[in-house]
Amino acid sequence: MLQGRRLAIAVSLMLLSSNLLPIVAKDAQWESHFNAGTKAEIEGNYDEAQNELAEALKLTAKFQMNDPRLAKTYYEVGELRLKQEDWSNAQQYFERALKVQEKLGDPESVDIGNTLSGLATAHEQLGKHQMAVLLLKRVRKIWIKQYSANDNRLTSILPAMATYAMLDSDYATAQECYKQLVAIEERVSGANSVNYGSALNSLASCLAYIGKFAEAEPIAQKAVTVLSSAGDSPTALDAANANLQYICQKLGKPCPIVSAKPATEAPVIAQAPAAPTPVKQTPVPVPQAPAAPVQVSIPAPVAPIAPVTSTLKVTGQLLATKPETPAPIAKPEPVKQPQVTAKPVDVPVAKAPSQPSANSGKVQYLAAGRLITPEQFKAMTLANNAYELMREEKFTMAVQILKNALAIFPDLASAHSNLGMAYSQLGQFSDAETHLRKAIAIDASRPSAWLNLASTFLVEGQLKEAATAYGEFVQRFPNQKLVTKVQGIKSQLDKELQGQAQAEQRGSQSTGDYFTYASHVGASRWPSSKKAIKVYVASGTSTSGFKPEYAGFLTDSFKQWETACPTVKFEFVRSQSDSDIDCAWTEDATKIASSLEGGETSLQSGGTNINHATITILTKGASADSPLSPNQLRVVCLHQIGHALGLAGHSPKPQDVMYCSLPPASVKTPLSPRDTATIQKLYTALVSLAW
């Protein structure tokens, strides 16, 4: 309607005077830049989007303050700033958009609802939860009016609203939001989904906290049933078991603990103590997180003799980190991704009994067998809810909530573990390590804390310490489902450490590059006779988990490497038959060398010349508890292209894209000066590629 009114006004002005033609031309320029910027943003080309929207913004200088185009421009720039994680500027542009929109009439328009949602996200990321609450309440009201009470858009705001309501002791609002979320998730995600089961669990814990145990019990029972059948979120199931156990204890009822089994097996039910012997915290088992680009060692390229063709695979493993969901309450306890196994060498972590706990992964009694207080139960609820914020990459807000939980219950191990993970994902490693060690000191039988600690060591660049912590995990929890995966990662890390040692034996290392490390098994490169390396990027629209911006991330990554090494030129082609590098997407981890890898690059070479490369990138994490952030997916793209260019090995430093693990979720990692120096050295004619 607004657009139609704008067109009518433009036509009237044109009829009045031909002198207004320059204005019409300027409008066309604005529209061209605005549309180009919006398209680039959707496709993940953020630099291009920023340039186009900046031009559009300049052309709004002479617009009236009530011109809808001005609001649209401000809003789109705000959206772009959100995606670039520039929270302060995002807030400013959303506020400008809102100011214009409120002058246009309808205070409950869809446009205002969308702007308020973006503004709320900016406030959340800046740690301003009270302002976010006020905005989210308006968004919910508008979206229910404009869409419906069961619209799936509401799933993006209801968990945060409920969490903040619990934090503010507004249990009526929390209960209302959780009930609405349950109804929507059942319809949208399905009655057997992890999202539905987690929503049920959250509702049950909220009801339990306000004393409605009889009402909460069947909901908690259903949550356990759903999560046990879903299978890919073990920490969510542990939290649900703990919540159900607490409720049954309060009702004086016995309660079975349900354990998820492989799809081919029926769930095993272990009978828990029936008396009102209050059950306590659950050392939640850790869900596997996607692994960061950890390269598996590669066979040396074929010697430069005859034009024999060899094929080798260069894999970048996604060894990501998962937060841990607090024990006895309704949320899953995210945990850092398992990495490598080793015996505690020099990891000064709290020692636990050498024998694994019989209760590992199950509900345990806390406080000497006494039932926890309602306030302590609230702390657990908050800690579990913080995990939902962490899944949405709202780590700053999660830190605040976890601190509140620990103020209530200082010895809540799961809260310390989640807080450590949140700090780790923010890149604050010292704080992360402090809280993870505290979690282990309180309860060394928690698998999650050990995995989170190992992951923190890994992303911080302490590979030996990471290997030690993973080894400790394997020794303590030999029956844990993740042991096999952890051992696989340990094997890869062991190879990584062995490769670093071999590289260091060759003599002094350059501080400006890591060429010796990247080429310790040999090296290859594209021949200088190839003026442009032709790249084909397959469509990912039919691949589960693929997002439109991923293709832009990949395209931008090629451009970054091209800038870093001027002797390398890429040309994008539309036909795979014409390409030198094929890029494909997959949601199936079995299609790459390791189920924990986030990507793989296969090279075909003749001597030291690369003839062809195939890059495959995973679009999903290892489980529902293991999503990848945009920052991490960008690094996967950059990392795999580095392999495709001939960097077979890895950098020993986490600041480099070619490090063996992904960075924290909220940390941006572009090509470093060392990445640039290394690729330039590889493509220097004077460098010998034969060892």
N, C-alpha and C positions, 0 to 999 in steps of 0.2 A: 504494500500500500504506500509506504514511504517512497519507494522507488518510482511508482507511478506518479506520485505527486511531484517528485523531482523532475521527471521527464516533461510533465505538463508545464511546469514553470519555465523549463529551458526552451520549450517550443514557443511560449508566449513572448519571452524575451527576444528570441530570434526574429519574430514577426515585428517587434517594435523597432528594432534598429540593427542594421547590418554591422554597426560598429562593435557589436558584441561577439563577432566571430572569433577573435583571439581568446575570449573567455571560454567559448565552446571548445576550442582547440586545447586549451589548458585542461579542461575537464576530461577530454579524451586521453591526454597524457597521464593524468592522475589515474584513470581507470586502467590504462595499459600497465603502468608500474605497479598498481595495487594488485591486479590480477596475476601479474608475473611473480610478484613477491609471495602471494598466497600459494600459488602453484609450487614454487620452489620450496616453501616451508613444508608443505605436505609431502614433498618428495625427499625431504631431509637435506636439501642443499641450503643450509642456514646462512652461509656467507652471501650467497646470491640473493636469498630472501631479504637479508638485512640491507643489502645495497638497493634493491628495488623498492622496498618499503621506505627507506630513507628518502628516495626521490619522490615517492608519493607523499611523504610527510612534508617535504618542502613545498609541494604544490598546494597544500592545504592552508598555507599562510594567509591567503586572502578569502578563505571560506568564512561564512558566518558561524558564530559560535553555536548555533542550533542546527547546523548542517549535518545530516545523518552520515555523510561521507567522512566527516571529521571523526565522528565516534567510531566508525568502522576502521579507520586507519589506526587510531589509538588502540583499539581492541586487538587488532591483528599484530601490532608491534608488541603489545603485552603478551600475547600468546607466544610469539617468537622468543621473547625474553625468558618466558617460563621454560621453554625447551632448551634454551641456552643456559639455564640455571642462573640467570641474572635476576635474582628475586627482588632486589630493591627497585631496579628499573621497571620490572614487570609490574610491581605495585603502583608505581607512579603513572604508567600508561593506562592501567586499568582504571585508576581513579579519575584520570582525565576523560576516558571514554564514558565512565559513569556520570560524570558531571554534565556532559553533553546529552547523554541519553535521557537523563532526568528532566531535561528541558523540552523533550520531544513529546511528552504527554503521558503515556501509559506507564505507571510505576511498576507494573507486573508483567512487562513484555518479556518475550523469550530472550531478546538481546540483553536486557538488564539482568536476567537470570544468569545468562552465560558469563557476563562481565563480573557479576558478583562471585560466581564460582571460581573464575580465574584469580580474582582478588583474594578470595579466601585461601586458595592454594599458596599464593605469595606470602600471606601472613603466617600460614602454617610453617612454611619453610624458613621463615625468619624467626620462628619461635613465639609468635604472638597468638597464642591459642584462644584467648578470650575474644579478640576481635574476629578471629576466624569463626568462632561459634556463632556470633551475631550474624555474620554474613551467610553462613551455611543455613541458618534458620530461614532467612529470606529466600535463599535459593530453593530450599525444599518446598516452601509454600508456593513459589512461582512455578516450579516444575510440575508439582501436583496439579495446579490449576491449568497449566498449558498442555500438559501431556496426560498423566493419570497417576494415581497413587501406586500403581504397579509398574511404572515405566522403568526399563532397565537402566536409564541414565542415573537414577537415584542410587544405584549401587556404588557410584563413584563418591558419594558424599555421606551415605548413612553410617558406614563403619566409623568414620572420623567423628561424626556428630555424636554417636553413641559413646565413643571413647571419651570425648571431652565432657559429655554429660556425667559419666561415671566419675571422672576426675573432679567435677564440681559437685558431686553428691546429688545430682539431679536425676534420680533413678527413674522417675516417671517418664522423662524424655528418652532416657537410654532404653527403657523397656519398649516404648513405642517405636523407636527406630529399629531395634532388633527384630521386633515382630514384623515390621514392614520389610526388612531385609530378608527375613526367612521366606516370606511369601514371594518376593521377587526372585530370589535365587532358586527356589523350587521350580518356578516357571521358566526362568531363563537358562540356568545352568543344569537343571535336572535333579530329580529326587535321589540320585546316587552320586552326586558330585561332592568334591571336597568343599567347594564354596557353600553349598547347602548345609553340609554337616557342620562346618565351622560356624555358620550363622546360628544353627540350632544350639550349638554348644555355648555361644556367646549369650544367647537369650536365656538359656538355663542358668548360667552363672549369675546373670543379672537378677533373675528371679530368686535364686538362692541367697544372694546377698541381702535382699530386702525381706528375707524370711519366708518366702512362698515356696517352701521345700516340696510340698505335695504337688503343686502345679509344675515345679521345675523337673521333678523326677522323670515323668514320661518323655519330656522333651530331651533331657540328658540321655535317656536310654536310646532314643531315636538317633541322637547325634552319634553315639558310639556305634550303633548298627550301620549307619550310613558311612562313617569314616572307616570302619573295619572292612567294608566291602569296596570302598574306593581304592584303597591299597597304596596310593602314591603319596600319602602324607602321614608317615608314622608318628611324627611329633604331634600332629593335630589329634591323632587317636590317643596318644598318651595323655594329652591334656584333657581330652574328653573323659577318659577313664578316671582321671583324678577328680574331675568335677563331679562325675556321677558317684564316685566313692564318697566324696565329702557329703553330698546330698543324702545318700543312703545312711551314712553314719548319723546325720542329724535326725533322720526319721527312725533310727533304730533298726534298720533293715540290713540284711546281708546284700552284698553286691558283687557280681562276677566281674572279673577283669578280662576284657576281650582283647585278644592279640590278632593283628592282621597277619594273614599267612599268604603265601603265593596264591595266585589266582586259581590254581588247580586244587588247592586244599581248602577245607572248610575252616572257619575261624576256630581257634582253640580257646576254650573258656576255662580260666583258672579260678577256682573258688576263693574269694577273699574272705577275711575274717568277718563273721556275721555280727558279732556284738558291736555295740556302740563304741568300739575302740577307735576313736577318731583316726582316720587315715590322713596322712600328710603328703607333703610334696612329692611330685613325681619327677624322678630324674629322667626327663624326656629323652628318648632316643633321637639321634640327629638325622634329619633328612639329608640325602645327598644333594649337594649344591653343584651347579655347573662348574667345571674347572676352568681356571683361567688359562690363557694360552701357554701351556707348559709343553715345550717341544720334546718329543721323544727322540732319542738319538737316531741319527740317520746313517745308513751305510755310505761309505765314501763313494763319490762318483767314479764312474769308469775312467781309467787312466786315459790320457790324451794320445792314444795310439791310432788305431783305425777308427773309422766312423761307426763304432758299435753303439747301439742305442740301449740305454739302461733306463729303468723306471724306478724311482724311489719316492717314498712318501715322507713329507715333512708335516708334522702335525702340531697344531697349537692347542694345547689343552686348556680348557676353561676350568681352572681350579678356583672357583668362586667361594664366597663365604656365606654362610647362612646364619641368621640370627637364631637365638634359642628362645623358645616360648616358655614362660615361667611355668613352674610345676602345677600345683593342684588347682587349676582353674581352666576356664574354657579356652584358651587359645593355644595354637601350636607353638612350640618353642624352637624358633629357627636356629639353626646352627651352622657354623662355618663349614665349608666344604672340606671333606677329608682330603688329606694330601698324602704325605708319605709316612712310611713306618720306619722306626729305628729305635734303638734302645736309648733311654735318657743318657745323653752324653754330657752336655753341659747346659741343660735346661733347668734352671733353678725353680722348678715348680713344686707345689706342695706334694709331698709323697703320700700315697695311699697304700692300703694293704696290697701285697702282691697278688693275693687271691681276688678274682673278680667278685663283685657283690652279687649275691643270689637274687637280690631285688632289682638288679640293673635293668632299667627300661620299664619298671613297673611302679605302681603306686607304693610309696613307703610311708611309714609313720614318722611324724615330726614331733619335736618338743617332748621327747621321752614318752611317746604314746598318747599324749594329751591332744585333744582336738584344738585346732588353731582358733583364734578369736575371729569374730566377724571383721574386725579391722584388718587383721592379717590376711583374711580371705579377700578383702578389698584390694590389698596390695598385690596379691597374686593376680586378681582380675585385671588390674591396671597394667601389670607387667605383661600379661598375655595380650592385652589390647594394644600395647605398644608395638608388638610384633606386626600387627596389621599396618601400622604406620610405616614400619620399616620396609614392608613389602612394597609400599607406595613410595619408597625412597624419601620419606619425611623423617630423616634421622635426627634432625635438630629437635623436632617436636617429640620424638620418641625418647630422646635423652631427658627432656624435661619430665615426662610422665614417669619414666623409670626412676628418676631421682625422687619423685613424689612417693612412689611405691616403696623405695628403700628408706625414706624418712619414716614410713609407717612400720616397716618390717625390715630392719637393717641386715638380718641374716637370711634373707631370701636369695638363695643361690641362683635361681633362674633369672632373677632381676639383674644380678651382677653380671651373669653371663650375657644377657641381652644388651645390657648397657655397654659391656665390653665390645660386643659386636657392632653396636651403633657407633661407638667411638672409632672402631676400626674402619667402618665404611665412610666415616668422615675424614679419615687419614690422621686421626689423633691417636697414634699407636701407644704412646706412654700411658695415657688414661685407659686405653683398651686393655693393655696388659695388666694394669693394676686391678681392674675389676674382674678380669678372667681368672687371675691368680686368687682373688678373694673368693670367687665362686668355687674354685677347686679346694681351697682351704676349708670352706664351709661343708662341702659335700664332694669329695673326690670320686664318688661313684657315678657322677653325672657324665655321660658320654659327650654331651653337647659342649660342655665347658672345655674339654680337652681338644675337641675338633676346632672350636672357635679360637683357642689359643694357638693351635698349629697353623690355622689359616692366617691369623694375624702375623705370626712370624714370617709366613710365606710372602704376604703382600708387602711386608716391611723389608724384605730382602734377606732375611736370616734363614737361609735354606737348611743349614745344619740343625738349627734349633727346631725348625718346622719338622724335619725328618725325625728328630728325637721325640717330639710330642706325638707325632703320628705313631711311632713305634710304641710309645707308652700306651696309647689308645688300644692298639692291637693286643698288647699284653694284658691290659686290664679288662677288656671286653671281648674275649675271644669268640663269644657266641652272638655278638651284635651283628645284625644283618649287613651293616656297612663294612664289616671287616674285609671282605674280599675286594671291595672297591678301594678301600684305604690301602690295602696291600699293593694293588695295582698302581696307585698313585705313588706309593713309596718306591716301587720299582723304577718309575719314571724319574722321580727326584734323585734316586741313587745314581741313575745314569747321568743326570744333569750334573751332579756333584763330581762324578768321575770325569765327565767331559771337561769341567772347569779345571780339575786338577791336571789333566793332560795338557790343556792349553797353557797353564801356568808353568808347566815343566819346560816349555819351549823357550823360556827366558823372560826378560822384563816385558811388562805389558804397557801398551800406550794408555795414557789417562784420557786421551781425547777421543778414542774409539774402542770398539771391542772386536775388531776384525779377527784377531787370533782365536777368540772364543767362538765366533760365528762360523769359523772355517776350520775348526780343529779336526774334522773328519774329511776335509777336502772342500773344494769350492767350485762353483760353476756360475756362469753368467750368460746373458743373452749376447749373441755375437754383435760386434760393432757394425757389421754390414747391414743389420736390420735397422732401418731408419725409424720405424715405428712398430711397437709391439701391439698387435691387434687384440682387443679385449671384447669378449662377448659376455654379457650379463643376462642370465636367464630370468624370466619372470618368476616372481615368487608368490603371485596372487593365489595360486591354488595350494600353497604350502601352509599348513597349520602353523600359527605363531608368527607368520611373516607380517610385517607392518610396512606401509608404503614408504616410510622414511628410510628403511634399511637399504634400498637400492641407492638412495642419495648418499648414505653413509659410505657405501662401497665406492661409488663414483668419486666422492670427495677424497677418499683414502688413496686412490690411484693418483689423483692430482697432487696430493701432498708428497708422495714419493717422487713424482715427476719434478716437482719444485726442488726437492732435496738433491736430486741427481740429474742435472741438466742434460747429461749424455743419454738419458733414458727418456723415450717419448712413447706415449700410449695413444692408441686410436681406437675408439669404440665402434664396433661393427654390429650389424643387426642379424647376421647369419653366423651360426656356430661353425659352419664349414670353412669360414674365412678367418677364424680366430687363431691366435697363438696361446691366449690364456682364456680358458672357459671358467665362468663363475656360476656356481649352482647353489641352491638353498635346499635344506632338508630339515624335517622335524624329527627324523628317525636317527637316533644316536648310533644304531647298529650299522649304519651306512658309512661310518668313518672308523678309523683304526681302533679307537677306544671309545667305550660308552661314556667316558667322562670328558671327551674332547669337545671343544666348541668349534673346531674347524680342522681342516686337513688340506694339505697341498701336495699333489702328486707331480713330480717332475720327470720329464722324459729328456734325456741328454745324450749327446754324442761326444765323447771326450769331455772337455770342460765347457762345451757350448750347450746351453739349454735350447731344446727344440720345441717343447710344448709344456704347458702347465695347466693343471685343473685344480681350482679352488672350490672347496665345499664348506659352507657355513651353516651351522645349526641355528635354527630360529627359536628354539625353546631351551629352557633350562632342563635339568635332569628330572625335576618333579614339580608339582604345583607349588612347593615351598621354595623353588629355586629360580625365580625370574632373573633375567639379565637386565641391567640398566642400559640406557642408550649409550652412556660413556663406555661401558664394557663392550658392547657390541661394536662400537667404532674401533676399539683396540683389537678386537678379533679380526676385523677387516684389515687394519693396518698390518697386524702381525702376519697374517696369511700372505699378503702381498709381498712382504719382506722375504718370506720363504720363496715365493714364486720368482723373485728377482735373483735368488741364489744364496741368500743368507740361511744356510742350513742349520746353524747353531743358534745359541741365545746369548743375550747380554747378561752379565752377572748382577746388573743393577736395576732395581724396580722403576727407576725414573725413565728407562728406555722402553720403547714400544716392543722391542724384541726380547724383553725379559720373559722368563718362563711362566709367569702367572699374570692374571688380570689384575688391574689396579682396583682399589676400593670403588664401590658403586658411584660415589659422588665426586670422585677425583677425575678431572679431565687429563688425558695423557696424549698430547699430540707428539709428532716426531720430535725427538730430542736432538740437541747438537751432536751427541754421540751417534745417534741413529744416522744422521746426515753424513757425518765423517766416515762412518763405516761403509755405507753404501757407495760413497764416492771412492773410497779406497778399493772396493771390490771392482769397480768399473774403471779403475786406472790401468792403463795398458802395461805399466811397469810392474804391476803386482803379479807374482807367480801364483797360479792356482794349483800347482801340483805340489804334493808333500812327499 
